[in-house]
Amino acid sequence: MDMESEAPNAPTAESSKRARSRSPGPSESINDSAPPAKKIAVDQKAADVSGDVTADAADSVQLASKDDLKAEQEPKVKAESSSGSVRPRHEEDLVGQGRRGYKGQGVGDRRGQFGRDDKRDWHRGDKQSARDQKKESSDAVGGKDSGAVDEDEAGIDENGDKVKRLPKKKVAILLGYCGTGYSGMQIQTHHGAKTIEGDFFDALIKAGAVSPENAVDHRKVDVQRAARTDAGVHAAGNCISMKMIIGSPLPPEHETLESYVNSFLPEQIRMWGYVRTLKSFQARLSCDSRVYEYVLPSYCLLPPRAGEPLTINLDQSSPGWKAGLGVAAEFADAGVDLAPGAEAIEGSTGAEKSGDETKREEREKLDNRSRGEYERRRGWRVDKDTLAKFRALIKEFEGTHNFHNYTVGKPFRDRTVKRFMMNLKVRDPQVVGDIEWISVRIHGQSFMLHQIRKMISMAMLACRTNSPASLIPETFGPKTIHIPKAPPLGLLLEAPQFGSYNSRVKEQKDPQAERDPIDWALYGDKMQEFKLKFIYEKLRQDELESHIFHKWIRQIDCTSSASLSFLNSKGVIPPEAQVQPGRDMPGEKKGSGKTDGGDELNSDDEEKIDPELLKRGELEG
């Protein structure tokens, strides 16, 4: 039986000897006539076993490179295969593979076509392919580094030449901003909203602190913020951690990177500086606590005037509630009589709404009376008793409590609603322009969405209605009530604190890992100047022009809803004030979603809140 009919049996020693001893033709080189490397290895072993081939003969064989063999051997193999002189190439490969098959498997055994080594190589390649696919998938969805360009890779300039990219370093950027006109702090790539972080990131790109390759997505440079302030909320100091280019060349007119970045920003956003940090630093997770300030006009502590719907409810639930309010009650009752709805929007004529000339004139008269009352209240200066009562109410928030009533979407048993308030202080009033302002400093470990605004609102309402301080601890219990939010205008973030991180940095003994602590005091003068010019002054102007606090107080006083019946002289939460799951707010008309006092008292349910951000606790203020 010839060799072709015996295939795929193992080649004999004689056939192996003839294959290696054939002399090349005139047009062939030794490399041209040499069989594939794997075939030589198989024949060599077979010849050694039979003793027909010596070591000297084996040494005389010259092997070509793998690429040369592939290029030169394929046409020859095809030609010889067609003539019947040589097996097809794939059969020769199977011979080599079958030699390493399992015990008892011949070369022609179908089960032995993949030997142990080949199986190992095949599985190893499959695993590597899976890892590559996993990495590509992770980069596509914004995994670790989210496809960020490596600092050691070379980039391509506009001329198509390779250029060395400047290295990125982990930094903490310190900045301040006036939040008026912005939809909050955090960048919102999918909604197109104007945000502080969006404008700031664009300025970093223009200043060369973020490369064009990473400019398309802020996640590529791992942007994190210490506090995600809400729409309209200001910050004298906030912190962003990210990977930033710090070696970019600066124009001659700018000595520092922060000066160059600020040249691309509006005046209401300022970069104070930056600090090189440890690679593990993340602004939100490394922040120990946050210090907020809320500023309100002192006339917000005046009690509701006699005849107002809120006053009528208090007269029924708590007779004699005005006793002890002294000069504050006298000043409030001396005001002009304003019907509900007198808090007209500044600048409106009323003609558009009434469509009747007579009603328009009546509306204008009412608007003038409302403006006159507002101007009268601006001249109020808080008395000592009222200020002492407000301070006592604010002090009740200190410590660890269940603040489920001071946020949205969190039930009483949710473990995330327990927050630690470290210190709260009511500063002495100050007169700026013709308005007296009261500042409340709130230092807490962490905050939830709307928490501070609801805390300030509760303290103001309790002070205005002469409710006892025992009402505050009552709100930490399981009874659910709806607390209106104070206006965002008066809220500002003073600075996040990084005490634990700074201690860790100071304890670093490795000179290569030495980093400076995050110290707000280095920028104290600039931050104070910014607060006076762009936050306090802006706040005063907005109140003078738009009467934001005045309108909010008017909405509260014009409410006849039972939702505010927790304001009483007993300091208890009655059943009619409690919110039941799946039911309308107390005092609402069924299915209306509105209260008698306007939208503000039930605005939480109407807001568009990102549930994922709310769940992760990234919304605060």
N, C-alpha and C positions, 0 to 999 in steps of 0.2 A: 504494500500500500504506500502510495507516495505521501509526501509531506502535507500536501493540501488536504488529502482525504483523512489524514490523522489529526489535523488541527481540530480543536485547540490543545492537543497533547504537548508535553514539554519537548523541546528540540533535543536531538541526540548530540553526543560529544563530537561525532564525526562531522555532522552538519555545521556545528559551531566552528570547528577547526577550518573547514573549507571557507566559511564566510569570512574569517579573519585573515586567511592566507591569500585571498584573491588579490592579484596585483592590479593597481589602477591602470586604466587605459591611457593613451597618449594625451587625451584632452582632459583627463581627470587628475585631480590632486588626491593626496591621501585622504584629506578631509572630505572630498566628494564621495569617496567610496566607503567611508566609515559609517557603520550603522548607528542608530540613535544611542545616546548614552545609556538609557535604561536597558536596551537590548544587549549591549556589551556586558553590563553587569550580570545579567541573567546567564548569558553564554559562558562568561568567565567562571561562574560558580559551577555550572554543569561540567565544564571541561576539567576543572580542578578535581571534581569528584571522580571522574573516570580516569584521570591520570594521563590524558592525551595531550594536554597543553602544559607547558612548563612556565615558570615565572618569567623567564627571559622573553618568551614569546608574548606573554601578556604585557610586559613592559614596553615592547616594541610598538604597541598600538598607540597612535597619536589621536587624541580626542579633540574634536572641534568645539567651539563655544556653542552654547545652547541656541543663541539667535542665529548663528551661521547654519547650524544643523537644520533649524526650522525652515530657513529661507531656501537652502540648497537641496534639502532631502525630499521635500514634499513632491516636487515634479517628478523626481526619479522614482519615488515609491509608487506614485500613480501609474507611471509608465510600466514599471515592472509588475505591478499588480494586475494590470490589464493583460500582460503576457503570460501570467500564471507562474512566474518565477519566484515571487515573494508574496508573503501574506499581506493583506491590507494593514495599514498602519494601526488601526484601532485594535486589531487582533494582537499585534505585537505588544501594545500597551497592556492588554489584558493578561498576557503571559507574565509580565513583570508584576502586575497586581496580584495575580493568582498565587505567585510564589510566596507571598506573605499572608496567605489566607489562613483560616483556622485549621487545626489539625484534622487530617482525614479528608481535606478538600483538595481535589486535583486542580490542575491549571484550567481545565475546561469546566469545572464545577460552577454552575451559575451562582450558587450561594457564596463563592469565594472571590467574585469579581472585585469586591472591595475588601482589601486587607485591613488589619488593625491600624497601620500607620495612615492609610488613606482615610479610614473612618475618622481617626483623630484629627487629621487635617481638615476634613470636611466639616466636622462639628465645630472646630475652632473658627473656621471661616464663617460659619453660620452665626455663631455668637457675636463675632466682630461686626458682622453686618447688622445684627439686631441692635448692638450698642450704637452704631452709627445712625440708624434710623431713629432710635430713641433720642439721641442728641439733637438731630435735625428737628424732630417734633417739639422738643423742649424749647429750642431757640425760636421756633415759629410762634409759640404761644406765650413767649415772654418768660421763660424759665430763668434759671440763675444767669445773671448778667444779660439775659434776654437778647443774645446775639451782639453784645457790645463789642466794638472793635478793640482788639488787643493792642496794648500800648507798644508792643515790640514789633508789630507787623508794619509793613511798608504800605503807604497809600499811593494814589495816583493823582498828580496835579492836573491842572487844566490843559497842560501841553501833552499829557499822556506819559510823563516821566515819573519814575518811582521816587517817592520822597519819604523820609523818616518821620513817622508820626511822633508828636510830642507826648510824653507820658502823662497818664491820668493818675491822680492821687485822691485818696479818700479824705474829704474835708467836711467841716461843719461851717456853713455859711450863716452869718448873722445879719438879719435885715429887719426893717420896720416899714409899716405902711398904714395909710388911711384907707379903710375899706369902703368908703362911700363910692358908689357907682360900680362896684365889683360884685360878682356872684360868689363870693367866698374866696378862701385861700387856695384850695387844691385845684390843680389843672384838670380840666374836663375835656378830654380829646374828642369824645363822641357827641357832646352836646353843643360845642361851639360857643359856650358861654365865656364871657370875659372874666378872667380870674387873675389874682395876684401872681400866682405861680406861673401862669401862662405868659404874662408879660415879662416876668423876671427870667424865665428860661430863654425867651427870645433874645433878651439883652445879653445873656451869657453866650449865646451862639454868635451874635454880632461882635462880641469882644474877643472871640476866639477861645473862650474857656470851655466850649463844647464843640467837638469836631463836626463837620458837615455830615459824616457818616452816621453819627449818633444823634443828630438833630431831629430826625424824623420821629423819634419816640423817646420821651424822657425816661422810660423804664430801662433803656439801655445803659444809662449811667446811674441807675439805682437811686432815684430821687425819693427821699422820705422827708416828712416834715414833723416837727415836734408837736405842733398843735394845728389842727384843721379848723380854723375859725370860720364862722358862718357868714352869710351875705351881710354886708354892711358893718361888720365887726372890724375894729382897728387893732393894731399891734405896734407897740413901741419896740418890742423885740420878739422875734420868732427865729427858729433855727431850721435850716434845711441841710440834710446830709446827702452827699452825692459823690461820684467820681468826676473830678474836674481837672482840666488842663491848667497848670499853674505856671508853666514856663513859656507861655505865649508872649511874643514881643509886644511892647506897649508903644504907643505914639509918644513923641517927645513931650507933649503937653500934659501927659498923665503919668504921675510917678508911681501909682499903685493900681492894682487890678480893680479894686472897688471903685476908684475914681473913674476908670475907663467904663466899667459896667454901668455906673450911675449916669453916664453921658447918654445912654440909650434908654433910660427910664424916665417916666414922668416924675415930677417933684414929690408926689405923694407916696412913692416907693423908693426906699433908700437901702443900699447895701452898706452895712457898717464895717464888715471885714470878714475874714475867714481864718480857720484854724485847722492845721493838719491833724488828723485824728488816727486812732488805731483802726485797723481794717474791720474790726468787729463793731465799730460804732454805727448805730442807727438812731436818728434823731428822736423818733417816737418811743422806741423801746429803751433807749439809754436815758430818757428824761425821768428824773425822780419825782418832780412836782412842777406845778405851774402857778404863776401869780397873775391874777386878773384884777382889773379895776373897773368898777361901775360908777359912773358919774350921773347924778340926777339933780334937777332943780329942787330947791327946798320946798317950793309950793306944792310938790307932789305929796307932801305929808299933811296937807290941809285936809280936814274932814269934809265929807260931802255936805253941800248946802241943804238947808231945810227945804222940804218939798220935792227933792229929787227922788226918783224911784228907789234908789239904794237906801236913802234915808228912811223912806216909808217902811221898807222891809225891816230895817234895824229897829225902828220904833215899835214894831209889832213883836219881833223876836227878843229884843233886849231893851225894855223900857229904861230910860235914864242913861242910855249908853254914852251920851255926851258929857256926863258929869266927870269933871277932872280934866277935860280938854282945854279949859281956860280960854286964853286969848286966841288960840288957833280956831276954836269953834266960833268965837265972836267975829273974827276976821272973815271966815267963810260965809257966815250968815249975812254979813253986810253987803255981799255981792248982789248984782242984778239978777232978776229972775230969768233964767234961760230955759226954754222948753227943750225937751229931748230932740236931738238932731241939730242943735244950734252950733255944733262943732263943724261948721261948714268949711269946705276945702278952701284954703286961701286963694283968692284970685278969681273964683267962680262967681258969676253974676246971678245964677239961678234961673236965668231966662231959658237956658237950654233944657232945664228939667221941667219947669212949670208950663212954659209956652203961653203964659198969661201975664199981661203987663202988671196987673194988680198984685198978683202973687210974687212977681219979680221985685216990686218995690217993698213988699213985706219981708221978703227974704233978705234984701239988702239992709233993711233996718235991723233985722235979727243978727246979720253978720257983723254989723257995726257994734251992736251991743256985746256980741261974743268977743270981738277984738278989744273992746273997752275993758271987759272983765279979765281978759288975758293980760292986758297991760297993768291992770290993778294988781293981779296976783304976782306979777314979776317983781313988784316992790316988797313982797313979803320976806321977812327975815325970821328964820326959825327960832322959837323960844327954847330955853334950856330943858324944860320938861318934855317937850315933844322929841327933842334930840336924844335925851336920855332913854326914852321909851323905845325909840328906833334902834339905839345901840343894844339894848337888852334883847330885842327880838333877833337882831343879826347874830348875837352871841350864841343863840340856841342852835345854830347850824354847826358849830364846832364839834369835832369828834367823828366817829364812824357811825353812819346812819343808813337806813334804807331810803333811798331817794327815788323810789318808783313813781311817786306823784310829781316829780320834778323833771321828767323827761317824757318821751313818747315811745310807745311800742314795747314797754317793759312791764311785766306783771310783778306783783309783790314778791313772788317766790323765785324770781330770776336772780341768780347769784351775782350777776354783774351790776346790780343796782346799789350794792353797798359801797359807799365811797367815804374816804377819810378827808375831812376838812381840817387842815392843820391850824390855821389862824385866820380870823376875820376881824377887821378893824374899821370903824367908822371915823374918818378924819374930821377935823374941825372944818366948818363951812368956810368957803371963800367966795367973794363977790368978784365976778368977771363981767365987765360991762355993767349992765343993770340987773343981772340975774345972779342970785346966790346959788352956789353949787355945793353938793355934798358928795364926797368921794368915799367909796367903800372898797377896801382892799381885801381880796379873797385869795388865800393861799391854800391850795388843795393838792392832794396827791394826783388826782385825775378827775375829769368831769365828763358828763354825758351831754347829749344834745339838748339845748335849751335849759340846762340845769341852773346856770347862774342867773339867767333872766327870770326864771320862775322863782328862784330863791329871793331875789330882790323884789319881785312883784308881791310875793307873800308877805314879806316884812313891811313893805309900803302899805298894803291893804290892811294888814292887822293894826298898824300904827294909826291909820286914818280912821278906822272904825272902833278904836279903843278896845280891840280884842286882846285877851291876855297872852303872855308869852308862852303859856302852856299849850296853846294851839299848835305851835311849831312841832313839838314832839309827837303830837297826835297825828300829824301828817306823815310820820314815818311808819305808822302802823298799816294793817292790811286794808283799811278802807280806802277806796279809790275815789279821788275827787279831781276836778279839772281846775288847774291854776292858770290864769291868764299869763302870757309872757310879757315882760316889760319890753319897751322898745329896744331894738338892737343899737340904736344911736349911741347910747351911753356906755357900751361895753368895749373894753380894750384889753388886749393881752400885754401885760408889762414885760414878762420874760419867762421862758421855761428854765428850769433849774437842773443842773447836772452834777450834783454833789458827789454821788457814788462814782461816776465816771472820772471826775477830777481827782478823787482820792486814788483811784486805780492808776491814773496817769502819773501821779506824783511818786507812786511806789515802784514804777518801772526802773529796773536796774540795768537793762540792756541799752547801751548807748545808741544802738541802731533803731531802737523802738521808742526813743524819747519823743514825747509830744507835749505841747503846751495845753494847759487846762482851758476850758471855755469860761472866760471871764467877761461878764457884761460891764463891769466897772470901767474897763478900758474905753468904753464908748458912752459912758454915762452922760457927759456934757452934750454930746451930739444928740443922744436920744431924748434928753429933756428939752432941748431946743426944738426938736422935731415934734414932740408932743404938744408943746405950747402953740406952735405955728400951724401944724397940719391936722392935729386931732382936737385939742381943746377949742381952738378958734373955729375950726370947721363945725364942731359940735354946737358951739354957741350960735353961729350964723344959721345953721339948719333949724335950730329951735326958734330963733327970731323970725325966720322967713316962713317956716312950715308949721310951727306950733305942734311938733310931734308929741311931746309929753303932755301938753295941754289937751290935745285931741284924745289921747289914750285915757286920761283921767275922766274926760267927759263921757267916753264910751262906758267906762266902769260905772260912773254915777247914774247913767241913764238905763242901767240894767235892772229889770224887775225879775230876772230869772232866778229860780231856786238854786242854780248852780253855785251861787255865792253865799248861800245860807250858812256855810261854815264860818262866816264872819259874824261872831256874836260875842256877848260878854261872858259866856260860860266856857268858851274854849273847847267846845265839843263839835263833832261832825255829825249833824243830824241825818237821818235816812234820805231826806229829800235832796241833800247835796251830793250823795254818793252816785257814782257812775256804775251802772250795771253792764256787764259784757253783753254786746249785741243789742243794746237798747239806745235810744236817742239820749242826747245830753239833757240833764234836768232843765226844765223850762223851755224846751224846744217844742215847736209844733211838729207832730209826728211826720217824719219823712222830709222835713224841711232842711235840716242840717244847720239852722240858724237860731240864734238866741235873740231875745228882745233887745239886747244891748249891742248888737252888731256882730260882724264876722270875727272880730278879734278874740272873743271868748271861746270860739270853737275852731280856731284856725289851724290847729295841729293836724286834724284829720284831712285838711284840704291841701297840705303841703306835699310836694313831690320829694320824697325822701328815698335815697338809695338804700334798699334793705340790706345789701351786703356791707356797706360802710357802717350802717347802724349796728349790724350784728357784730362786726369786728371792733366796735367801740371807737371808730376814727372820727365820729362826729361829736363835737363838743361846743360848749359856750351857750 
